[in-house]
Amino acid sequence: MLSLHTNRAALSAQNALRREGMALAVSQSRLGTGLRVNSAQDDASGLQMAMRLKAQSSGMAVAMRNTQNSVSMLQTADGLLGAMSAMLMRIQDLAVQATDGASTDADRVALHAEYVQLSKEVRQTLNETPYNGKPLIRYTVPAPGVADPGTLGEGPLSFQTGADAAETVTVDFRPALGALNVSLYYAIDDGRLSGQPPDGPGTELSTATAANALIGRIGQALDDLGAVRAQVGATGNRLESVYRNLSTMRDNTRAAQGRIMDADYAGETAAMTASQMLMQSGTAMLRQANQGAQLALSLLQ
């Protein structure tokens, strides 16, 4: 039917042009941003899932930095404990030498002088070596009065190893440090315990008998020091494993997010080309449909 008021062919062509115009705009937007989801209208549930994955991935990245910082701190502590171990071994050598019957009283005075200096350095290393602005290992009382403990001695340490609040590694170094504190009190000349005299009894190399007794005490201190180092090393290894696991999980999480959010350039390019061709075809058909009114007028001539 020829009609001047209603041109159904033109309306149909216009409707098709509107649909293809919207599809072309979507394809161009995706190709321009590289994202399949540019707003919640594109994929509401997909956007929600992708945002959760992005937050998880971001939290993992921070947790990875946390673990590396924690490992660095523990490696520093292990280095300090290693230096203390070397000093205690030297003290043990001095005690063994003082025990020998060939050593004179004058020799033992000289040996004791070195023993005192090494003892002070052991205590200084344990109590006052700083890390990030505060003592690192301190557990013993460094001077008369109350002093703040160091990082490893202040309580259970909680290392945040993931994006969720429950993803933590908690380690308490205080039991091992407490045992080391007691054994050092009886092994070095400058030990301190809260409420006790500055030095433990028998911390001298003045006689062969005293030196012989000191050998066993130093051995106990070395054992306790080894226990602290073992706990520090085991914790560092665990955090290294956490780091490797986080790295793998973060890569997979980002890949999952990309599969939701990223645009498929091959598919979007094909869709854009198809939309462009359909718009060209629709424009041509709309031009033909608009000629229907001219045909109606030609009947009146």
Secondary structure in CASP SS format (residue, H / E / C, confidence):
PFRMAT SS
TARGET T0000
AUTHOR 0000-0000-0000
METHOD secondary structure of the structure
MODEL  1
M C 1.00
L C 1.00
S C 1.00
L C 1.00
H C 1.00
T C 1.00
N C 1.00
R H 1.00
A H 1.00
A H 1.00
L H 1.00
S H 1.00
A H 1.00
Q H 1.00
N H 1.00
A H 1.00
L H 1.00
R H 1.00
R H 1.00
E H 1.00
G H 1.00
M H 1.00
A H 1.00
L H 1.00
A H 1.00
V H 1.00
S H 1.00
Q H 1.00
S H 1.00
R H 1.00
L H 1.00
G H 1.00
T H 1.00
G C 1.00
L E 1.00
R C 1.00
V C 1.00
N C 1.00
S C 1.00
A C 1.00
Q C 1.00
D C 1.00
D C 1.00
A H 1.00
S H 1.00
G H 1.00
L H 1.00
Q H 1.00
M H 1.00
A H 1.00
M H 1.00
R H 1.00
L H 1.00
K H 1.00
A H 1.00
Q H 1.00
S H 1.00
S H 1.00
G H 1.00
M H 1.00
A H 1.00
V H 1.00
A H 1.00
M H 1.00
R H 1.00
N H 1.00
T H 1.00
Q H 1.00
N H 1.00
S H 1.00
V H 1.00
S H 1.00
M H 1.00
L H 1.00
Q H 1.00
T H 1.00
A H 1.00
D H 1.00
G H 1.00
L H 1.00
L H 1.00
G H 1.00
A H 1.00
M H 1.00
S H 1.00
A H 1.00
M H 1.00
L H 1.00
M H 1.00
R H 1.00
I H 1.00
Q H 1.00
D H 1.00
L H 1.00
A H 1.00
V H 1.00
Q H 1.00
A H 1.00
T H 1.00
D C 1.00
G C 1.00
A C 1.00
S C 1.00
T C 1.00
D H 1.00
A H 1.00
D H 1.00
R H 1.00
V H 1.00
A H 1.00
L H 1.00
H H 1.00
A H 1.00
E H 1.00
Y H 1.00
V H 1.00
Q H 1.00
L H 1.00
S H 1.00
K H 1.00
E H 1.00
V H 1.00
R H 1.00
Q H 1.00
T H 1.00
L H 1.00
N H 1.00
E H 1.00
T C 1.00
P E 1.00
Y E 1.00
N C 1.00
G C 1.00
K E 1.00
P E 1.00
L C 1.00
I C 1.00
R C 1.00
Y C 1.00
T C 1.00
V C 1.00
P C 1.00
A C 1.00
P C 1.00
G C 1.00
V C 1.00
A C 1.00
D C 1.00
P C 1.00
G C 1.00
T C 1.00
L C 1.00
G C 1.00
E C 1.00
G C 1.00
P C 1.00
L E 1.00
S E 1.00
F E 1.00
Q E 1.00
T C 1.00
G C 1.00
A C 1.00
D C 1.00
A C 1.00
A C 1.00
E C 1.00
T E 1.00
V E 1.00
T E 1.00
V E 1.00
D C 1.00
F C 1.00
R H 1.00
P H 1.00
A H 1.00
L H 1.00
G H 1.00
A H 1.00
L H 1.00
N H 1.00
V H 1.00
S H 1.00
L H 1.00
Y H 1.00
Y H 1.00
A H 1.00
I C 1.00
D C 1.00
D C 1.00
G C 1.00
R C 1.00
L C 1.00
S C 1.00
G C 1.00
Q C 1.00
P C 1.00
P C 1.00
D C 1.00
G C 1.00
P C 1.00
G C 1.00
T C 1.00
E C 1.00
L C 1.00
S C 1.00
T C 1.00
A H 1.00
T H 1.00
A H 1.00
A H 1.00
N H 1.00
A H 1.00
L H 1.00
I H 1.00
G H 1.00
R H 1.00
I H 1.00
G H 1.00
Q H 1.00
A H 1.00
L H 1.00
D H 1.00
D H 1.00
L H 1.00
G H 1.00
A H 1.00
V H 1.00
R H 1.00
A H 1.00
Q H 1.00
V H 1.00
G H 1.00
A H 1.00
T H 1.00
G H 1.00
N H 1.00
R H 1.00
L H 1.00
E H 1.00
S H 1.00
V H 1.00
Y H 1.00
R H 1.00
N H 1.00
L H 1.00
S H 1.00
T H 1.00
M H 1.00
R H 1.00
D H 1.00
N H 1.00
T H 1.00
R H 1.00
A H 1.00
A H 1.00
Q H 1.00
G H 1.00
R H 1.00
I H 1.00
M H 1.00
D E 1.00
A C 1.00
D C 1.00
Y H 1.00
A H 1.00
G H 1.00
E H 1.00
T H 1.00
A H 1.00
A H 1.00
M H 1.00
T H 1.00
A H 1.00
S H 1.00
Q H 1.00
M H 1.00
L H 1.00
M H 1.00
Q H 1.00
S H 1.00
G H 1.00
T H 1.00
A H 1.00
M H 1.00
L H 1.00
R H 1.00
Q H 1.00
A H 1.00
N H 1.00
Q H 1.00
G H 1.00
A H 1.00
Q H 1.00
L H 1.00
A H 1.00
L H 1.00
S H 1.00
L C 1.00
L C 1.00
Q C 1.00
END
